[in-house]
Amino acid sequence: MLKINLLPTYIFEKRKVRRTAMMFGVLLLGVAVGMLAWYSVLAAKQRDLTVQVADMEAKANEVKALEAQVASEKAKSPTLQGKVGFIENVMNYNLEYPKLYEDLAKYTYSRIMYRSVEPSGTQLKIGATARSVGDCGRYLLNMYRATHVFSSVTIDSVPGWSGSIPRGFDFSVTCNLVKPIAAPTYAGAGGPGQPGVPAI
């Protein structure tokens, strides 16, 4: 059976246009949905990055604070080291004279009596009493043996070497130290009336 289409062609064209428009609409909707989804993903990433940046900035501020603290401590370090060194020198200095007295006692003849012992930075002056010239000589020989302590020993006020003196006699000795003893000094500011002494 033969079919004859008597409808005008523009009707079919309208259908094609409508169908095409619907296809484009669906496609546009899909693109819009895809863009929204992509925007949502980007927004989430942006939020994550914002949180990370804030965290990094907070850590950077902490690092800067620590660096400032380290710099402050480094600035204090020379002063503290100077104080510690001064204290150590004072402690060592306080041991120098007792050690000198110990060495003096080792080389002192037992029959010699000391009347005075006056140390200074480079010398040790002694006032002593001997019962006899012989005792004084033995004492002097002992002192000459202390070469690691005294660089020289001189004696005066000794009477003649002949005979003995019943009541004894006084004499004086001057010993030059091999290692001079000097009081430590501090380069920092001192307290009132005490220059060179650190405020600890």
C-alpha positions in Angstrom: 0.0 0.0 0.0 1.4 3.3 -1.0 1.6 6.0 1.7 1.6 9.6 0.7 2.9 12.1 3.2 0.9 15.3 2.6 2.3 17.2 5.6 4.5 20.2 4.8 8.2 19.7 5.4 8.5 22.5 7.9 6.6 20.4 10.4 9.3 17.8 10.4 12.0 20.5 10.7 10.2 21.8 13.8 10.4 18.4 15.3 14.1 18.2 14.5 14.8 21.6 16.0 12.8 20.6 19.1 14.7 17.4 19.4 18.0 19.1 18.9 17.1 21.8 21.4 16.3 19.1 24.0 19.6 17.4 23.3 21.5 20.6 23.8 19.4 21.3 26.9 20.4 18.0 28.4 24.0 18.5 27.4 24.0 22.0 28.9 22.5 20.6 32.1 25.1 17.9 32.2 27.8 20.5 31.7 26.3 22.7 34.4 26.1 19.8 36.9 29.7 18.9 36.0 30.9 22.5 36.6 29.0 22.6 39.9 30.7 19.3 41.0 34.1 20.6 39.9 33.5 23.9 41.7 32.6 21.9 44.8 35.8 19.9 44.5 37.8 23.2 44.0 36.1 24.8 47.0 37.0 21.8 49.2 40.6 21.9 48.0 40.6 25.7 48.7 39.4 25.1 52.2 42.1 22.5 52.8 44.8 24.7 51.4 43.5 27.6 53.5 43.7 25.4 56.6 47.2 24.2 55.6 48.4 27.8 55.0 47.1 28.9 58.4 48.8 26.0 60.1 52.1 26.8 58.3 51.8 30.4 59.2 51.3 29.4 62.8 54.3 27.2 62.7 56.3 29.9 61.0 55.4 32.3 63.8 56.5 29.7 66.3 59.8 29.2 64.5 60.3 33.0 64.5 59.6 33.1 68.2 62.1 30.3 68.9 64.7 32.0 66.7 64.2 35.3 68.6 64.6 33.3 71.9 67.8 31.6 70.7 69.2 35.0 69.6 68.4 36.4 73.0 70.1 33.5 74.8 73.1 33.9 72.5 73.3 37.5 73.3 73.4 36.6 77.0 75.9 33.8 76.5 79.1 35.9 76.5 78.1 37.6 79.7 77.2 34.4 81.4 80.5 32.8 80.2 82.4 35.7 81.5 80.7 35.4 84.9 81.3 31.6 85.0 84.9 32.1 84.1 85.4 34.8 86.7 83.8 32.5 89.4 86.1 29.7 88.4 89.1 32.0 88.5 88.1 33.2 92.0 87.7 29.6 93.2 91.2 28.7 91.8 92.6 31.9 93.3 91.2 31.0 96.8 93.2 27.7 96.6 96.5 29.3 95.6 97.6 30.7 99.0 96.6 27.6 101.0 98.7 25.5 98.6 101.6 27.9 99.0 101.3 27.5 102.8 101.3 23.8 102.4 104.4 23.9 100.3 106.1 26.2 102.8 105.3 23.9 105.6 106.8 20.9 103.8 110.2 22.7 103.5 110.2 24.4 106.9 112.7 23.0 109.4 110.9 21.8 112.5 113.1 23.9 114.9 112.2 27.1 113.2 109.3 29.2 114.6 107.5 31.6 112.4 106.5 35.0 113.7 104.8 36.3 110.5 104.1 35.1 107.0 103.1 37.9 104.6 102.3 36.8 101.0 102.0 39.1 98.1 101.5 38.6 94.4 105.2 37.8 93.6 106.8 37.3 97.0 106.5 35.6 100.4 108.0 37.5 103.3 108.7 35.5 106.5 109.6 36.6 110.0 111.1 33.7 111.9 113.0 32.8 115.1 115.9 30.2 115.2 117.4 28.7 118.3 120.8 28.6 116.7 122.7 29.5 113.6 122.9 25.8 112.6 119.1 25.6 112.7 118.8 28.6 110.6 121.3 27.1 108.1 119.3 23.8 107.9 116.1 25.8 107.3 117.8 27.8 104.5 119.0 24.6 102.8 115.5 23.2 102.9 114.0 26.4 101.4 116.6 26.2 98.6 115.3 22.8 97.7 111.8 24.2 96.9 112.8 25.2 93.4 109.3 24.5 92.0 107.8 27.1 94.5 110.5 29.7 95.0 112.7 31.1 92.3 115.0 32.7 94.9 115.4 32.8 98.7 117.2 35.5 100.6 117.8 35.7 104.3 119.1 38.6 106.5 119.5 39.6 110.1 121.5 36.5 110.9 124.4 37.0 113.4 127.9 35.6 112.9 128.2 31.9 112.1 130.6 31.2 114.9 129.3 29.9 118.2 125.7 29.5 119.3 123.1 31.9 120.7 121.4 30.7 123.9 118.2 32.6 123.6 118.0 32.3 119.8 117.6 35.2 117.3 115.1 36.6 114.9 115.7 36.7 111.1 113.7 37.5 108.0 113.4 35.6 104.7 112.2 36.9 101.3 111.1 34.3 98.8 110.3 35.1 95.2 107.5 32.9 93.8 108.0 30.9 90.7 104.3 31.3 89.9 103.0 34.8 90.9 99.6 34.9 92.4 97.3 37.5 91.0 93.8 38.3 92.0 91.3 37.6 89.2 89.6 40.5 87.5 86.2 40.7 85.8 85.7 42.7 82.6 82.0 43.4 83.2 80.3 46.1 85.2 80.8 45.8 89.0 78.6 46.6 91.9 78.6 49.8 93.8 82.1 50.3 95.3 83.3 47.0 93.9 84.5 47.5 90.4 85.1 44.4 88.4 82.8 42.2 90.5 79.9 40.7 88.6 76.3 40.9 89.8 75.3 37.2 89.9 
